[in-house]
């Protein structure tokens, strides 16, 4: 199955700044997904990122706040822009893993905005 | 998109006792089902999945789940839990839009 390296694992950021989270996959994958997990809650899909096209955002998430890049089939970034304390969450990337016949997740980025 | 309901938000259980975590999904169309575990301060790990075939699915760490199409359920079970099974458990489903929908999660706390 695919192995995902997600960086940074955690960060503490000042409000009003931006943080870019990176996900590197050890194999080529078509679909990558970005999730948010707010404290004590489940995972909510932010957007789907396919290489060569614009990311598709879920209701309640917009590109200006969460710009995504997908330059190739093994890499993607999510930026959390103009952060506020309400953005404090765990952010996870995921891929549709054909080898594992399922979905594999990165280890997550624990973001705290102060 | 699928809707996934986990019927128990918290399940306290004694060590070596059995545990069942309940999950229902919304649709009768073809669906793939998953259970993930999240240990404290860690990412998600796949426990097991149902794609097709046998309705009883065995996963890692002694867990199993049964797919019941008529009841649109995919309950997770373990006959004897350990302290190390203390974690958050998520049921998830996907259909033809390739997007995973997660339940709210069940917190399992195993006590000695």
Boltz contact constraints between the chains, C-beta under 6 A:
constraints:
  - contact:
      token1: [A, 42]
      token2: [B, 102]
      max_distance: 6.0
  - contact:
      token1: [A, 42]
      token2: [B, 104]
      max_distance: 6.0
  - contact:
      token1: [A, 42]
      token2: [B, 105]
      max_distance: 6.0
  - contact:
      token1: [A, 43]
      token2: [B, 102]
      max_distance: 6.0
  - contact:
      token1: [A, 45]
      token2: [B, 99]
      max_distance: 6.0
  - contact:
      token1: [A, 101]
      token2: [B, 51]
      max_distance: 6.0
  - contact:
      token1: [A, 102]
      token2: [B, 46]
      max_distance: 6.0
  - contact:
      token1: [A, 102]
      token2: [B, 49]
      max_distance: 6.0
  - contact:
      token1: [A, 103]
      token2: [B, 100]
      max_distance: 6.0
  - contact:
      token1: [A, 105]
      token2: [B, 43]
      max_distance: 6.0
  - contact:
      token1: [A, 105]
      token2: [B, 44]
      max_distance: 6.0
  - contact:
      token1: [A, 107]
      token2: [B, 43]
      max_distance: 6.0
  - contact:
      token1: [A, 108]
      token2: [B, 43]
      max_distance: 6.0
